[in-house]
Amino acid sequence: MVQAISAYKLDETGRGIESARWRVPRSAGRYAWGTLFPLGLLGLWALAVERAWAPPQILPPPRLVLATIVDLVRSGELLNNYLISLGRVAGGFFLGAVLGAVLGGAMGLSKRLEHYLFPTFNALSQVPVLGWLPLAMMVFGIGESLKIVIIAQASLVPVAINVLQGIRRVPPQYLEVAQVFELSRRQLLRRVVLPATVPSLFVGVRYGLTLGWLSLVTVELLASSEGLGFLIVWGRQLFQLDLVLAAIISVGVVGLLLDKGLALLESRLLRWRPQASWSGEKVVAS
């Protein structure tokens, strides 16, 4: 929203005259710059269709993709697949985030446990989702349990690692103050360690949700008859590229909304955390 600011000038008699100037908030300017690239891609897309750089069967015009999205919304098919995909993500992400927080917290609080578990955990976390998918399909089949397990596995890794790093990065000054006040181990965890780990936890949660959403689309592409990933496969099988692009755009929009929602929740819950802002070439804490 445009905001008005007041400035004072001197007239010929030396009196102050209030004049209004208008400026755009800095956040609005950042969002405006962020729209330039997608608008440029949209313009390039429209130009490619107009100049026939690719056949319409391969690159449908933007208006056709928009009409397909509208049709999917009106028929309720898009909403139905949205809800199915979001339900799978919610179940798998909750399971993975809880297990990741417990595992990361246990390794962070016990160096011996970290030495025992972290090398194996780190090695297994390097295997991508597609590497686990054949084994998971043999064990769990292609039902809903497969989607939940794959999403949970993808979400668990970043949450566990960030919780572990958050505990390890608790400032020593906090621990020294806790010793001065003679806090018990339970009080130390509740009043010092856990609050100091919350920012790292949110980083892991956001990253884990992103990986969980990507894993969901991957598993729906290969083993599902419902969901947004299935819409992409269905459009490819029918050779309807407008449906494929409509589903891809829908996947991107949902992923962006999920990340922005978590970012907003993080900013609300962590208002006590000092924010860093740029001042010239220096970072100033506000």
SULMOSUL-V263150 format. One record per residue. N is the residue number from 0. SS is DSSP state (alpha for helix, beta for strand, coil for the rest). D_CENTER is the distance of its C-alpha to the mean C-alpha in Angstrom with 1 decimal. Layout:
n=N ss=SS d_center=D_CENTER
n=N ss=SS d_center=D_CENTER
//
This chain:
n=0 ss=coil d_center=25.7
n=1 ss=beta d_center=28.6
n=2 ss=beta d_center=30.4
n=3 ss=beta d_center=34.1
n=4 ss=beta d_center=35.5
n=5 ss=beta d_center=39.2
n=6 ss=beta d_center=41.4
n=7 ss=beta d_center=45.1
n=8 ss=beta d_center=47.7
n=9 ss=beta d_center=51.5
n=10 ss=coil d_center=54.0
n=11 ss=coil d_center=57.5
n=12 ss=coil d_center=58.8
n=13 ss=coil d_center=56.2
n=14 ss=coil d_center=54.4
n=15 ss=beta d_center=50.7
n=16 ss=beta d_center=49.1
n=17 ss=beta d_center=45.6
n=18 ss=beta d_center=43.6
n=19 ss=beta d_center=40.1
n=20 ss=beta d_center=37.5
n=21 ss=beta d_center=34.2
n=22 ss=beta d_center=31.0
n=23 ss=beta d_center=27.4
n=24 ss=coil d_center=24.8
n=25 ss=alpha d_center=22.9
n=26 ss=alpha d_center=19.5
n=27 ss=alpha d_center=21.0
n=28 ss=alpha d_center=22.1
n=29 ss=alpha d_center=18.8
n=30 ss=alpha d_center=17.4
n=31 ss=alpha d_center=20.7
n=32 ss=alpha d_center=20.4
n=33 ss=alpha d_center=16.9
n=34 ss=alpha d_center=18.5
n=35 ss=alpha d_center=21.2
n=36 ss=alpha d_center=19.7
n=37 ss=alpha d_center=18.6
n=38 ss=alpha d_center=22.0
n=39 ss=alpha d_center=23.7
n=40 ss=alpha d_center=22.3
n=41 ss=alpha d_center=23.4
n=42 ss=alpha d_center=26.8
n=43 ss=alpha d_center=27.2
n=44 ss=alpha d_center=26.4
n=45 ss=alpha d_center=29.1
n=46 ss=alpha d_center=31.5
n=47 ss=alpha d_center=31.1
n=48 ss=alpha d_center=32.0
n=49 ss=alpha d_center=34.9
n=50 ss=coil d_center=36.3
n=51 ss=coil d_center=36.0
n=52 ss=coil d_center=34.4
n=53 ss=coil d_center=33.1
n=54 ss=coil d_center=34.6
n=55 ss=coil d_center=33.2
n=56 ss=coil d_center=32.7
n=57 ss=coil d_center=30.2
n=58 ss=coil d_center=28.7
n=59 ss=coil d_center=29.0
n=60 ss=coil d_center=29.3
n=61 ss=alpha d_center=26.4
n=62 ss=alpha d_center=28.5
n=63 ss=alpha d_center=28.9
n=64 ss=alpha d_center=25.2
n=65 ss=alpha d_center=24.9
n=66 ss=alpha d_center=27.9
n=67 ss=alpha d_center=26.3
n=68 ss=alpha d_center=23.2
n=69 ss=alpha d_center=25.7
n=70 ss=alpha d_center=27.8
n=71 ss=alpha d_center=25.0
n=72 ss=alpha d_center=24.1
n=73 ss=alpha d_center=27.8
n=74 ss=alpha d_center=28.5
n=75 ss=coil d_center=25.8
n=76 ss=alpha d_center=24.6
n=77 ss=alpha d_center=21.2
n=78 ss=alpha d_center=20.6
n=79 ss=alpha d_center=22.1
n=80 ss=alpha d_center=19.8
n=81 ss=alpha d_center=16.8
n=82 ss=alpha d_center=18.0
n=83 ss=alpha d_center=18.8
n=84 ss=alpha d_center=15.5
n=85 ss=alpha d_center=13.7
n=86 ss=alpha d_center=16.5
n=87 ss=alpha d_center=16.1
n=88 ss=alpha d_center=12.4
n=89 ss=alpha d_center=13.4
n=90 ss=alpha d_center=16.4
n=91 ss=alpha d_center=15.2
n=92 ss=alpha d_center=12.1
n=93 ss=alpha d_center=14.6
n=94 ss=alpha d_center=17.1
n=95 ss=alpha d_center=15.2
n=96 ss=alpha d_center=13.7
n=97 ss=alpha d_center=17.3
n=98 ss=alpha d_center=19.0
n=99 ss=alpha d_center=16.8
n=100 ss=alpha d_center=17.5
n=101 ss=alpha d_center=21.2
n=102 ss=alpha d_center=21.6
n=103 ss=alpha d_center=20.0
n=104 ss=alpha d_center=22.1
n=105 ss=alpha d_center=25.2
n=106 ss=alpha d_center=25.0
n=107 ss=alpha d_center=24.3
n=108 ss=alpha d_center=27.3
n=109 ss=coil d_center=29.6
n=110 ss=alpha d_center=30.2
n=111 ss=alpha d_center=32.5
n=112 ss=alpha d_center=29.9
n=113 ss=alpha d_center=27.4
n=114 ss=alpha d_center=30.2
n=115 ss=alpha d_center=30.8
n=116 ss=alpha d_center=27.3
n=117 ss=alpha d_center=25.0
n=118 ss=alpha d_center=26.8
n=119 ss=alpha d_center=26.6
n=120 ss=alpha d_center=23.0
n=121 ss=alpha d_center=22.1
n=122 ss=alpha d_center=24.1
n=123 ss=alpha d_center=22.7
n=124 ss=alpha d_center=19.1
n=125 ss=coil d_center=20.1
n=126 ss=coil d_center=20.8
n=127 ss=coil d_center=18.2
n=128 ss=alpha d_center=17.5
n=129 ss=alpha d_center=20.4
n=130 ss=alpha d_center=22.7
n=131 ss=alpha d_center=22.3
n=132 ss=alpha d_center=22.5
n=133 ss=alpha d_center=26.3
n=134 ss=alpha d_center=27.1
n=135 ss=alpha d_center=24.9
n=136 ss=alpha d_center=26.5
n=137 ss=alpha d_center=29.9
n=138 ss=alpha d_center=29.3
n=139 ss=alpha d_center=27.3
n=140 ss=coil d_center=28.4
n=141 ss=coil d_center=26.2
n=142 ss=coil d_center=25.7
n=143 ss=alpha d_center=22.9
n=144 ss=alpha d_center=23.2
n=145 ss=alpha d_center=22.2
n=146 ss=alpha d_center=18.8
n=147 ss=alpha d_center=18.2
n=148 ss=alpha d_center=19.4
n=149 ss=alpha d_center=17.3
n=150 ss=alpha d_center=14.0
n=151 ss=alpha d_center=15.3
n=152 ss=alpha d_center=16.4
n=153 ss=alpha d_center=13.1
n=154 ss=alpha d_center=11.3
n=155 ss=alpha d_center=14.5
n=156 ss=alpha d_center=14.8
n=157 ss=alpha d_center=12.1
n=158 ss=alpha d_center=12.8
n=159 ss=alpha d_center=16.4
n=160 ss=alpha d_center=16.5
n=161 ss=alpha d_center=14.8
n=162 ss=alpha d_center=17.1
n=163 ss=alpha d_center=20.0
n=164 ss=alpha d_center=19.5
n=165 ss=alpha d_center=19.0
n=166 ss=alpha d_center=22.4
n=167 ss=alpha d_center=24.0
n=168 ss=coil d_center=23.2
n=169 ss=coil d_center=24.8
n=170 ss=coil d_center=27.2
n=171 ss=alpha d_center=30.8
n=172 ss=alpha d_center=32.1
n=173 ss=alpha d_center=30.3
n=174 ss=alpha d_center=32.0
n=175 ss=alpha d_center=35.3
n=176 ss=alpha d_center=35.2
n=177 ss=alpha d_center=34.6
n=178 ss=alpha d_center=37.7
n=179 ss=alpha d_center=39.7
n=180 ss=coil d_center=39.0
n=181 ss=coil d_center=39.7
n=182 ss=coil d_center=36.6
n=183 ss=coil d_center=36.6
n=184 ss=alpha d_center=34.0
n=185 ss=alpha d_center=32.4
n=186 ss=alpha d_center=32.5
n=187 ss=alpha d_center=31.1
n=188 ss=alpha d_center=28.0
n=189 ss=alpha d_center=27.5
n=190 ss=alpha d_center=28.3
n=191 ss=alpha d_center=27.3
n=192 ss=alpha d_center=25.1
n=193 ss=alpha d_center=22.6
n=194 ss=alpha d_center=22.0
n=195 ss=alpha d_center=21.7
n=196 ss=alpha d_center=19.1
n=197 ss=alpha d_center=16.8
n=198 ss=alpha d_center=14.9
n=199 ss=alpha d_center=14.3
n=200 ss=alpha d_center=13.4
n=201 ss=alpha d_center=10.5
n=202 ss=alpha d_center=9.3
n=203 ss=alpha d_center=9.9
n=204 ss=alpha d_center=8.3
n=205 ss=alpha d_center=4.8
n=206 ss=alpha d_center=5.8
n=207 ss=alpha d_center=7.7
n=208 ss=alpha d_center=5.8
n=209 ss=alpha d_center=4.4
n=210 ss=alpha d_center=8.1
n=211 ss=alpha d_center=9.4
n=212 ss=alpha d_center=8.6
n=213 ss=alpha d_center=10.1
n=214 ss=alpha d_center=12.8
n=215 ss=alpha d_center=13.6
n=216 ss=alpha d_center=14.4
n=217 ss=alpha d_center=16.4
n=218 ss=alpha d_center=18.4
n=219 ss=alpha d_center=19.0
n=220 ss=alpha d_center=20.4
n=221 ss=alpha d_center=22.8
n=222 ss=coil d_center=23.8
n=223 ss=coil d_center=23.3
n=224 ss=coil d_center=25.2
n=225 ss=coil d_center=22.7
n=226 ss=coil d_center=19.1
n=227 ss=alpha d_center=17.3
n=228 ss=alpha d_center=17.8
n=229 ss=alpha d_center=21.4
n=230 ss=alpha d_center=21.8
n=231 ss=alpha d_center=21.2
n=232 ss=alpha d_center=23.8
n=233 ss=alpha d_center=26.1
n=234 ss=alpha d_center=26.1
n=235 ss=alpha d_center=26.9
n=236 ss=alpha d_center=29.7
n=237 ss=coil d_center=31.1
n=238 ss=coil d_center=30.7
n=239 ss=coil d_center=29.1
n=240 ss=alpha d_center=26.8
n=241 ss=alpha d_center=26.0
n=242 ss=alpha d_center=24.6
n=243 ss=alpha d_center=22.5
n=244 ss=alpha d_center=21.1
n=245 ss=alpha d_center=20.6
n=246 ss=alpha d_center=18.5
n=247 ss=alpha d_center=16.4
n=248 ss=alpha d_center=15.8
n=249 ss=alpha d_center=15.0
n=250 ss=alpha d_center=12.4
n=251 ss=alpha d_center=10.7
n=252 ss=alpha d_center=11.2
n=253 ss=alpha d_center=9.7
n=254 ss=alpha d_center=6.4
n=255 ss=alpha d_center=6.5
n=256 ss=alpha d_center=8.0
n=257 ss=alpha d_center=5.9
n=258 ss=alpha d_center=3.2
n=259 ss=alpha d_center=6.8
n=260 ss=alpha d_center=8.4
n=261 ss=alpha d_center=7.2
n=262 ss=alpha d_center=8.0
n=263 ss=alpha d_center=11.2
n=264 ss=alpha d_center=12.0
n=265 ss=alpha d_center=11.8
n=266 ss=alpha d_center=14.1
n=267 ss=alpha d_center=16.4
n=268 ss=alpha d_center=16.9
n=269 ss=coil d_center=17.3
n=270 ss=coil d_center=19.7
n=271 ss=coil d_center=22.2
n=272 ss=coil d_center=20.5
n=273 ss=coil d_center=22.2
n=274 ss=coil d_center=20.2
n=275 ss=beta d_center=21.1
n=276 ss=beta d_center=22.3
n=277 ss=beta d_center=24.0
n=278 ss=beta d_center=27.8
n=279 ss=coil d_center=29.3
n=280 ss=coil d_center=28.7
n=281 ss=beta d_center=28.2
n=282 ss=beta d_center=25.3
n=283 ss=beta d_center=26.5
n=284 ss=beta d_center=25.2
n=285 ss=coil d_center=25.4
//
